[in-house]
Amino acid sequence: AQSVTQPDIHITVSEGASLELRCNYSYGATPYLFWYVQSPGQGLQLLLKYFSGDTLVQGIKGFEAEFKRSQSSFNLRKPSVHWSDAAEYFCAATYSGGGADGLTFGKGTHLIIQP
Amino acid sequence: NAGVTQTPKFRVLKTGQSMTLLCAQDMNHEYMYWYRQDPGMGLRLIHYSVGEGTTAKGEVPDGYNVSRLKKQNFLLGLESAAPSQTSVYFCASRGTAKGNTIYFGEGSWLTVV
């Protein structure tokens, strides 16, 4: 079965420090991959997506993610976090072969920023 | 430029009551989806639709019904609400081309007491 795994439920990072959120996927073929962010009481905002090509993807708010086929991973990174980055982060995937498949989401990583 | 609009945004129901959540999209998308979000569970697909007049079950369909009578609208119904259906519900839509972005609504917070 298709699945997306975010191994870290919570991560605490000091403001100004670097960040890496992990995401692993299990699909029959390389899926399309996404990272979303959700602030408390808000909806989902798309940070970035990977379909094909360059394995390092740039997104909004200074985030980037690297696709590694050999590790079935799509980790999200940011060189220096800001207090406003505190939120819930979701990795998601969908079948790349076309069709109406919706997104399969990981369970989320809650990011806490320490002053 | 509304995108995906969900109504209502907040609702409190008593156990056994029924209600309908409405999702409307103005992007002429064929595919529409209903997800629920629960703490520690991420978002899980309830039902989806590949076009007007069609619906299909997702990962967690029990206790919900859906209808897609018009292309732009996708309704999610709870016939007899249960406390286990307390959740945040998200509607989404996308076009049919491969790789099209999925657009999400703002969410509907439902509490069943």
Interface residues (C-beta under 8 A of the other chain):
Chain A: V4 I9 Y32 Q42 G43 L44 L46 K49 F51 F90 A92 T94 S96 G97 G98 A100 G102 L103 T104 F105 G106 K107 G108
Chain B: E30 Y31 Y33 Y35 G40 M41 G42 L43 R44 L45 Y48 V50 A56 G58 F90 A92 T96 K98 G99 T101 I102 F104 G105 E106 G107
